[in-house]
Amino acid sequence: MLVLSRKLGEKIFISENICITIVDIDRGKVRLGIEAPREVPIFRQELLTNADKPKPPEAPAVAK
C-alpha cells in the first residue's frame, strides 16, 4: 500500500485519466473528489459484499 500525505486542494494522479483531489478536511473526516472516466468503477468499501470486491492485482515475482 502506498501512503501519501496531502493538504487541502492538493491532487493525486493515477495513470493519465484519474485524479483525486482533497476537497475538505473537517473533524477527522477527509472529503475526496474523484475525476475518472465513466467506465472506471468507483465503489465505497462499505457498500461492497465480499463477492463484489475487486481482487487486488498479483504482485510481480521478484528474482533473488
PDB file of N, CA, C and O in Angstrom:
ATOM      1  N   MET A   1       0.848  -1.172   0.000  1.00  0.00           N
ATOM      2  CA  MET A   1       0.000   0.000   0.000  1.00  0.00           C
ATOM      3  C   MET A   1       0.897   1.240   0.000  1.00  0.00           C
ATOM      4  O   MET A   1       1.840   1.344   0.784  1.00  0.00           O
ATOM      5  N   LEU A   2       0.586   2.150  -0.876  1.00  0.00           N
ATOM      6  CA  LEU A   2       1.267   3.435  -0.925  1.00  0.00           C
ATOM      7  C   LEU A   2       0.506   4.404  -0.030  1.00  0.00           C
ATOM      8  O   LEU A   2      -0.708   4.545  -0.178  1.00  0.00           O
ATOM      9  N   VAL A   3       1.185   5.071   0.889  1.00  0.00           N
ATOM     10  CA  VAL A   3       0.556   6.037   1.780  1.00  0.00           C
ATOM     11  C   VAL A   3       1.115   7.418   1.444  1.00  0.00           C
ATOM     12  O   VAL A   3       2.330   7.621   1.448  1.00  0.00           O
ATOM     13  N   LEU A   4       0.222   8.365   1.152  1.00  0.00           N
ATOM     14  CA  LEU A   4       0.624   9.716   0.776  1.00  0.00           C
ATOM     15  C   LEU A   4      -0.003  10.732   1.719  1.00  0.00           C
ATOM     16  O   LEU A   4      -1.111  10.534   2.217  1.00  0.00           O
ATOM     17  N   SER A   5       0.709  11.803   1.954  1.00  0.00           N
ATOM     18  CA  SER A   5       0.154  12.929   2.717  1.00  0.00           C
ATOM     19  C   SER A   5      -0.193  14.029   1.732  1.00  0.00           C
ATOM     20  O   SER A   5       0.604  14.359   0.854  1.00  0.00           O
ATOM     21  N   ARG A   6      -1.367  14.590   1.875  1.00  0.00           N
ATOM     22  CA  ARG A   6      -1.806  15.678   1.005  1.00  0.00           C
ATOM     23  C   ARG A   6      -2.478  16.732   1.857  1.00  0.00           C
ATOM     24  O   ARG A   6      -3.042  16.432   2.910  1.00  0.00           O
ATOM     25  N   LYS A   7      -2.414  17.971   1.395  1.00  0.00           N
ATOM     26  CA  LYS A   7      -3.095  19.077   2.056  1.00  0.00           C
ATOM     27  C   LYS A   7      -4.336  19.435   1.252  1.00  0.00           C
ATOM     28  O   LYS A   7      -4.508  18.992   0.116  1.00  0.00           O
ATOM     29  N   LEU A   8      -5.191  20.240   1.858  1.00  0.00           N
ATOM     30  CA  LEU A   8      -6.420  20.679   1.224  1.00  0.00           C
ATOM     31  C   LEU A   8      -6.124  21.269  -0.155  1.00  0.00           C
ATOM     32  O   LEU A   8      -5.251  22.125  -0.297  1.00  0.00           O
ATOM     33  N   GLY A   9      -6.846  20.811  -1.153  1.00  0.00           N
ATOM     34  CA  GLY A   9      -6.688  21.319  -2.511  1.00  0.00           C
ATOM     35  C   GLY A   9      -5.638  20.592  -3.342  1.00  0.00           C
ATOM     36  O   GLY A   9      -5.575  20.779  -4.557  1.00  0.00           O
ATOM     37  N   GLU A  10      -4.817  19.768  -2.705  1.00  0.00           N
ATOM     38  CA  GLU A  10      -3.788  19.048  -3.458  1.00  0.00           C
ATOM     39  C   GLU A  10      -4.405  17.844  -4.159  1.00  0.00           C
ATOM     40  O   GLU A  10      -5.473  17.358  -3.786  1.00  0.00           O
ATOM     41  N   LYS A  11      -3.693  17.376  -5.193  1.00  0.00           N
ATOM     42  CA  LYS A  11      -4.218  16.319  -6.045  1.00  0.00           C
ATOM     43  C   LYS A  11      -3.261  15.138  -6.107  1.00  0.00           C
ATOM     44  O   LYS A  11      -2.059  15.267  -5.880  1.00  0.00           O
ATOM     45  N   ILE A  12      -3.833  13.992  -6.422  1.00  0.00           N
ATOM     46  CA  ILE A  12      -3.075  12.770  -6.688  1.00  0.00           C
ATOM     47  C   ILE A  12      -3.559  12.260  -8.034  1.00  0.00           C
ATOM     48  O   ILE A  12      -4.762  12.113  -8.252  1.00  0.00           O
ATOM     49  N   PHE A  13      -2.624  11.989  -8.938  1.00  0.00           N
ATOM     50  CA  PHE A  13      -2.987  11.461 -10.249  1.00  0.00           C
ATOM     51  C   PHE A  13      -2.659   9.985 -10.309  1.00  0.00           C
ATOM     52  O   PHE A  13      -1.572   9.562  -9.915  1.00  0.00           O
ATOM     53  N   ILE A  14      -3.603   9.207 -10.804  1.00  0.00           N
ATOM     54  CA  ILE A  14      -3.418   7.780 -11.013  1.00  0.00           C
ATOM     55  C   ILE A  14      -3.562   7.559 -12.510  1.00  0.00           C
ATOM     56  O   ILE A  14      -4.624   7.794 -13.087  1.00  0.00           O
ATOM     57  N   SER A  15      -2.493   7.110 -13.124  1.00  0.00           N
ATOM     58  CA  SER A  15      -2.480   6.939 -14.568  1.00  0.00           C
ATOM     59  C   SER A  15      -2.696   8.304 -15.218  1.00  0.00           C
ATOM     60  O   SER A  15      -2.422   9.339 -14.611  1.00  0.00           O
ATOM     61  N   GLU A  16      -3.184   8.296 -16.442  1.00  0.00           N
ATOM     62  CA  GLU A  16      -3.398   9.558 -17.159  1.00  0.00           C
ATOM     63  C   GLU A  16      -4.817  10.077 -17.016  1.00  0.00           C
ATOM     64  O   GLU A  16      -5.095  11.228 -17.349  1.00  0.00           O
ATOM     65  N   ASN A  17      -5.726   9.228 -16.517  1.00  0.00           N
ATOM     66  CA  ASN A  17      -7.125   9.626 -16.577  1.00  0.00           C
ATOM     67  C   ASN A  17      -7.879   9.614 -15.247  1.00  0.00           C
ATOM     68  O   ASN A  17      -9.105   9.720 -15.236  1.00  0.00           O
ATOM     69  N   ILE A  18      -7.165   9.486 -14.129  1.00  0.00           N
ATOM     70  CA  ILE A  18      -7.830   9.508 -12.824  1.00  0.00           C
ATOM     71  C   ILE A  18      -7.130  10.536 -11.929  1.00  0.00           C
ATOM     72  O   ILE A  18      -5.910  10.512 -11.763  1.00  0.00           O
ATOM     73  N   CYS A  19      -7.931  11.432 -11.362  1.00  0.00           N
ATOM     74  CA  CYS A  19      -7.392  12.474 -10.485  1.00  0.00           C
ATOM     75  C   CYS A  19      -8.213  12.491  -9.195  1.00  0.00           C
ATOM     76  O   CYS A  19      -9.442  12.540  -9.233  1.00  0.00           O
ATOM     77  N   ILE A  20      -7.518  12.450  -8.054  1.00  0.00           N
ATOM     78  CA  ILE A  20      -8.167  12.526  -6.748  1.00  0.00           C
ATOM     79  C   ILE A  20      -7.746  13.834  -6.099  1.00  0.00           C
ATOM     80  O   ILE A  20      -6.554  14.118  -5.981  1.00  0.00           O
ATOM     81  N   THR A  21      -8.725  14.633  -5.677  1.00  0.00           N
ATOM     82  CA  THR A  21      -8.468  15.935  -5.064  1.00  0.00           C
ATOM     83  C   THR A  21      -8.975  15.933  -3.627  1.00  0.00           C
ATOM     84  O   THR A  21     -10.073  15.445  -3.360  1.00  0.00           O
ATOM     85  N   ILE A  22      -8.187  16.471  -2.702  1.00  0.00           N
ATOM     86  CA  ILE A  22      -8.636  16.651  -1.318  1.00  0.00           C
ATOM     87  C   ILE A  22      -9.497  17.916  -1.314  1.00  0.00           C
ATOM     88  O   ILE A  22      -8.982  19.021  -1.483  1.00  0.00           O
ATOM     89  N   VAL A  23     -10.812  17.752  -1.121  1.00  0.00           N
ATOM     90  CA  VAL A  23     -11.709  18.901  -1.206  1.00  0.00           C
ATOM     91  C   VAL A  23     -12.110  19.463   0.153  1.00  0.00           C
ATOM     92  O   VAL A  23     -12.541  20.613   0.237  1.00  0.00           O
ATOM     93  N   ASP A  24     -11.976  18.666   1.227  1.00  0.00           N
ATOM     94  CA  ASP A  24     -12.334  19.178   2.550  1.00  0.00           C
ATOM     95  C   ASP A  24     -11.717  18.289   3.621  1.00  0.00           C
ATOM     96  O   ASP A  24     -11.636  17.070   3.468  1.00  0.00           O
ATOM     97  N   ILE A  25     -11.288  18.919   4.699  1.00  0.00           N
ATOM     98  CA  ILE A  25     -10.796  18.201   5.873  1.00  0.00           C
ATOM     99  C   ILE A  25     -11.477  18.854   7.075  1.00  0.00           C
ATOM    100  O   ILE A  25     -11.289  20.043   7.332  1.00  0.00           O
ATOM    101  N   ASP A  26     -12.271  18.066   7.810  1.00  0.00           N
ATOM    102  CA  ASP A  26     -13.022  18.639   8.917  1.00  0.00           C
ATOM    103  C   ASP A  26     -13.285  17.584   9.977  1.00  0.00           C
ATOM    104  O   ASP A  26     -13.864  16.540   9.676  1.00  0.00           O
ATOM    105  N   ARG A  27     -12.868  17.838  11.215  1.00  0.00           N
ATOM    106  CA  ARG A  27     -13.129  16.965  12.364  1.00  0.00           C
ATOM    107  C   ARG A  27     -12.791  15.502  12.091  1.00  0.00           C
ATOM    108  O   ARG A  27     -13.599  14.616  12.371  1.00  0.00           O
ATOM    109  N   GLY A  28     -11.631  15.251  11.559  1.00  0.00           N
ATOM    110  CA  GLY A  28     -11.196  13.881  11.338  1.00  0.00           C
ATOM    111  C   GLY A  28     -11.746  13.226  10.089  1.00  0.00           C
ATOM    112  O   GLY A  28     -11.486  12.046   9.853  1.00  0.00           O
ATOM    113  N   LYS A  29     -12.500  13.957   9.280  1.00  0.00           N
ATOM    114  CA  LYS A  29     -13.030  13.428   8.023  1.00  0.00           C
ATOM    115  C   LYS A  29     -12.343  14.115   6.857  1.00  0.00           C
ATOM    116  O   LYS A  29     -12.071  15.315   6.890  1.00  0.00           O
ATOM    117  N   VAL A  30     -12.071  13.334   5.835  1.00  0.00           N
ATOM    118  CA  VAL A  30     -11.476  13.864   4.608  1.00  0.00           C
ATOM    119  C   VAL A  30     -12.472  13.634   3.488  1.00  0.00           C
ATOM    120  O   VAL A  30     -12.972  12.521   3.324  1.00  0.00           O
ATOM    121  N   ARG A  31     -12.769  14.670   2.715  1.00  0.00           N
ATOM    122  CA  ARG A  31     -13.648  14.529   1.557  1.00  0.00           C
ATOM    123  C   ARG A  31     -12.787  14.534   0.307  1.00  0.00           C
ATOM    124  O   ARG A  31     -11.921  15.390   0.131  1.00  0.00           O
ATOM    125  N   LEU A  32     -13.042  13.559  -0.559  1.00  0.00           N
ATOM    126  CA  LEU A  32     -12.270  13.397  -1.787  1.00  0.00           C
ATOM    127  C   LEU A  32     -13.149  13.681  -2.989  1.00  0.00           C
ATOM    128  O   LEU A  32     -14.322  13.310  -3.020  1.00  0.00           O
ATOM    129  N   GLY A  33     -12.569  14.344  -3.978  1.00  0.00           N
ATOM    130  CA  GLY A  33     -13.208  14.488  -5.281  1.00  0.00           C
ATOM    131  C   GLY A  33     -12.464  13.575  -6.237  1.00  0.00           C
ATOM    132  O   GLY A  33     -11.235  13.607  -6.295  1.00  0.00           O
ATOM    133  N   ILE A  34     -13.196  12.762  -6.987  1.00  0.00           N
ATOM    134  CA  ILE A  34     -12.565  11.807  -7.892  1.00  0.00           C
ATOM    135  C   ILE A  34     -13.024  12.097  -9.312  1.00  0.00           C
ATOM    136  O   ILE A  34     -14.218  12.064  -9.610  1.00  0.00           O
ATOM    137  N   GLU A  35     -12.064  12.382 -10.184  1.00  0.00           N
ATOM    138  CA  GLU A  35     -12.347  12.568 -11.601  1.00  0.00           C
ATOM    139  C   GLU A  35     -11.820  11.352 -12.338  1.00  0.00           C
ATOM    140  O   GLU A  35     -10.628  11.050 -12.296  1.00  0.00           O
ATOM    141  N   ALA A  36     -12.729  10.654 -13.016  1.00  0.00           N
ATOM    142  CA  ALA A  36     -12.356   9.446 -13.747  1.00  0.00           C
ATOM    143  C   ALA A  36     -13.353   9.238 -14.880  1.00  0.00           C
ATOM    144  O   ALA A  36     -14.480   9.729 -14.817  1.00  0.00           O
ATOM    145  N   PRO A  37     -12.939   8.509 -15.916  1.00  0.00           N
ATOM    146  CA  PRO A  37     -13.891   8.194 -16.986  1.00  0.00           C
ATOM    147  C   PRO A  37     -15.064   7.379 -16.441  1.00  0.00           C
ATOM    148  O   PRO A  37     -14.915   6.653 -15.459  1.00  0.00           O
ATOM    149  N   ARG A  38     -16.205   7.498 -17.067  1.00  0.00           N
ATOM    150  CA  ARG A  38     -17.407   6.790 -16.604  1.00  0.00           C
ATOM    151  C   ARG A  38     -17.227   5.278 -16.576  1.00  0.00           C
ATOM    152  O   ARG A  38     -17.857   4.596 -15.768  1.00  0.00           O
ATOM    153  N   GLU A  39     -16.380   4.748 -17.443  1.00  0.00           N
ATOM    154  CA  GLU A  39     -16.212   3.296 -17.488  1.00  0.00           C
ATOM    155  C   GLU A  39     -15.345   2.753 -16.356  1.00  0.00           C
ATOM    156  O   GLU A  39     -15.205   1.537 -16.220  1.00  0.00           O
ATOM    157  N   VAL A  40     -14.764   3.627 -15.547  1.00  0.00           N
ATOM    158  CA  VAL A  40     -13.953   3.194 -14.403  1.00  0.00           C
ATOM    159  C   VAL A  40     -14.862   3.075 -13.186  1.00  0.00           C
ATOM    160  O   VAL A  40     -15.402   4.081 -12.726  1.00  0.00           O
ATOM    161  N   PRO A  41     -15.044   1.868 -12.654  1.00  0.00           N
ATOM    162  CA  PRO A  41     -15.919   1.715 -11.488  1.00  0.00           C
ATOM    163  C   PRO A  41     -15.251   2.266 -10.221  1.00  0.00           C
ATOM    164  O   PRO A  41     -14.065   2.038  -9.983  1.00  0.00           O
ATOM    165  N   ILE A  42     -16.023   2.983  -9.425  1.00  0.00           N
ATOM    166  CA  ILE A  42     -15.540   3.525  -8.151  1.00  0.00           C
ATOM    167  C   ILE A  42     -16.566   3.143  -7.089  1.00  0.00           C
ATOM    168  O   ILE A  42     -17.742   3.486  -7.206  1.00  0.00           O
ATOM    169  N   PHE A  43     -16.122   2.435  -6.058  1.00  0.00           N
ATOM    170  CA  PHE A  43     -17.018   1.935  -5.027  1.00  0.00           C
ATOM    171  C   PHE A  43     -16.533   2.339  -3.646  1.00  0.00           C
ATOM    172  O   PHE A  43     -15.328   2.416  -3.405  1.00  0.00           O
ATOM    173  N   ARG A  44     -17.465   2.597  -2.738  1.00  0.00           N
ATOM    174  CA  ARG A  44     -17.127   2.744  -1.323  1.00  0.00           C
ATOM    175  C   ARG A  44     -17.084   1.351  -0.731  1.00  0.00           C
ATOM    176  O   ARG A  44     -17.962   0.533  -1.005  1.00  0.00           O
ATOM    177  N   GLN A  45     -16.079   1.072   0.074  1.00  0.00           N
ATOM    178  CA  GLN A  45     -15.875  -0.268   0.623  1.00  0.00           C
ATOM    179  C   GLN A  45     -17.087  -0.789   1.366  1.00  0.00           C
ATOM    180  O   GLN A  45     -17.427  -1.963   1.222  1.00  0.00           O
ATOM    181  N   GLU A  46     -17.749   0.037   2.153  1.00  0.00           N
ATOM    182  CA  GLU A  46     -18.849  -0.445   2.982  1.00  0.00           C
ATOM    183  C   GLU A  46     -20.074  -0.856   2.160  1.00  0.00           C
ATOM    184  O   GLU A  46     -20.978  -1.496   2.697  1.00  0.00           O
ATOM    185  N   LEU A  47     -20.125  -0.509   0.887  1.00  0.00           N
ATOM    186  CA  LEU A  47     -21.248  -0.883   0.044  1.00  0.00           C
ATOM    187  C   LEU A  47     -21.014  -2.176  -0.727  1.00  0.00           C
ATOM    188  O   LEU A  47     -21.923  -2.674  -1.392  1.00  0.00           O
ATOM    189  N   LEU A  48     -19.820  -2.717  -0.645  1.00  0.00           N
ATOM    190  CA  LEU A  48     -19.493  -3.943  -1.362  1.00  0.00           C
ATOM    191  C   LEU A  48     -19.636  -5.158  -0.462  1.00  0.00           C
ATOM    192  O   LEU A  48     -19.311  -5.105   0.724  1.00  0.00           O
ATOM    193  N   THR A  49     -20.125  -6.253  -1.034  1.00  0.00           N
ATOM    194  CA  THR A  49     -20.072  -7.523  -0.326  1.00  0.00           C
ATOM    195  C   THR A  49     -18.748  -8.173  -0.688  1.00  0.00           C
ATOM    196  O   THR A  49     -18.080  -7.722  -1.618  1.00  0.00           O
ATOM    197  N   ASN A  50     -18.357  -9.209   0.014  1.00  0.00           N
ATOM    198  CA  ASN A  50     -17.095  -9.886  -0.283  1.00  0.00           C
ATOM    199  C   ASN A  50     -17.049 -10.390  -1.717  1.00  0.00           C
ATOM    200  O   ASN A  50     -15.985 -10.371  -2.336  1.00  0.00           O
ATOM    201  N   ALA A  51     -18.167 -10.836  -2.258  1.00  0.00           N
ATOM    202  CA  ALA A  51     -18.199 -11.355  -3.625  1.00  0.00           C
ATOM    203  C   ALA A  51     -18.007 -10.239  -4.649  1.00  0.00           C
ATOM    204  O   ALA A  51     -17.503 -10.480  -5.746  1.00  0.00           O
ATOM    205  N   ASP A  52     -18.411  -9.010  -4.289  1.00  0.00           N
ATOM    206  CA  ASP A  52     -18.329  -7.884  -5.221  1.00  0.00           C
ATOM    207  C   ASP A  52     -16.969  -7.212  -5.237  1.00  0.00           C
ATOM    208  O   ASP A  52     -16.640  -6.511  -6.193  1.00  0.00           O
ATOM    209  N   LYS A  53     -16.171  -7.414  -4.192  1.00  0.00           N
ATOM    210  CA  LYS A  53     -14.910  -6.684  -4.070  1.00  0.00           C
ATOM    211  C   LYS A  53     -13.949  -7.070  -5.192  1.00  0.00           C
ATOM    212  O   LYS A  53     -13.739  -8.254  -5.459  1.00  0.00           O
ATOM    213  N   PRO A  54     -13.367  -6.061  -5.849  1.00  0.00           N
ATOM    214  CA  PRO A  54     -12.373  -6.384  -6.869  1.00  0.00           C
ATOM    215  C   PRO A  54     -11.149  -7.013  -6.230  1.00  0.00           C
ATOM    216  O   PRO A  54     -10.730  -6.604  -5.147  1.00  0.00           O
ATOM    217  N   LYS A  55     -10.582  -7.996  -6.887  1.00  0.00           N
ATOM    218  CA  LYS A  55      -9.405  -8.661  -6.358  1.00  0.00           C
ATOM    219  C   LYS A  55      -8.184  -7.786  -6.589  1.00  0.00           C
ATOM    220  O   LYS A  55      -8.041  -7.213  -7.668  1.00  0.00           O
ATOM    221  N   PRO A  56      -7.288  -7.667  -5.592  1.00  0.00           N
ATOM    222  CA  PRO A  56      -6.085  -6.859  -5.791  1.00  0.00           C
ATOM    223  C   PRO A  56      -5.198  -7.522  -6.837  1.00  0.00           C
ATOM    224  O   PRO A  56      -5.182  -8.748  -6.954  1.00  0.00           O
ATOM    225  N   PRO A  57      -4.459  -6.715  -7.596  1.00  0.00           N
ATOM    226  CA  PRO A  57      -3.581  -7.292  -8.608  1.00  0.00           C
ATOM    227  C   PRO A  57      -2.485  -8.117  -7.966  1.00  0.00           C
ATOM    228  O   PRO A  57      -2.024  -7.814  -6.865  1.00  0.00           O
ATOM    229  N   GLU A  58      -2.076  -9.154  -8.659  1.00  0.00           N
ATOM    230  CA  GLU A  58      -0.991 -10.003  -8.162  1.00  0.00           C
ATOM    231  C   GLU A  58       0.317  -9.211  -8.193  1.00  0.00           C
ATOM    232  O   GLU A  58       0.595  -8.495  -9.156  1.00  0.00           O
ATOM    233  N   ALA A  59       1.099  -9.341  -7.157  1.00  0.00           N
ATOM    234  CA  ALA A  59       2.402  -8.679  -7.113  1.00  0.00           C
ATOM    235  C   ALA A  59       3.358  -9.423  -8.046  1.00  0.00           C
ATOM    236  O   ALA A  59       3.366 -10.653  -8.080  1.00  0.00           O
ATOM    237  N   PRO A  60       4.164  -8.670  -8.803  1.00  0.00           N
ATOM    238  CA  PRO A  60       5.107  -9.354  -9.696  1.00  0.00           C
ATOM    239  C   PRO A  60       6.153 -10.108  -8.892  1.00  0.00           C
ATOM    240  O   PRO A  60       6.553  -9.682  -7.809  1.00  0.00           O
ATOM    241  N   ALA A  61       6.581 -11.221  -9.433  1.00  0.00           N
ATOM    242  CA  ALA A  61       7.602 -12.024  -8.767  1.00  0.00           C
ATOM    243  C   ALA A  61       8.930 -11.278  -8.795  1.00  0.00           C
ATOM    244  O   ALA A  61       9.285 -10.653  -9.795  1.00  0.00           O
ATOM    245  N   VAL A  62       9.651 -11.352  -7.694  1.00  0.00           N
ATOM    246  CA  VAL A  62      10.945 -10.688  -7.594  1.00  0.00           C
ATOM    247  C   VAL A  62      12.022 -11.765  -7.575  1.00  0.00           C
ATOM    248  O   VAL A  62      12.028 -12.640  -6.708  1.00  0.00           O
ATOM    249  N   ALA A  63      12.920 -11.692  -8.529  1.00  0.00           N
ATOM    250  CA  ALA A  63      14.010 -12.672  -8.595  1.00  0.00           C
ATOM    251  C   ALA A  63      15.085 -12.317  -7.576  1.00  0.00           C
ATOM    252  O   ALA A  63      15.436 -11.149  -7.408  1.00  0.00           O
ATOM    253  N   LYS A  64      15.606 -13.345  -6.892  1.00  0.00           N
ATOM    254  CA  LYS A  64      16.660 -13.097  -5.895  1.00  0.00           C
ATOM    255  C   LYS A  64      17.927 -13.769  -6.318  1.00  0.00           C
ATOM    256  O   LYS A  64      18.935 -13.682  -5.617  1.00  0.00           O
TER     257      LYS A  64
END
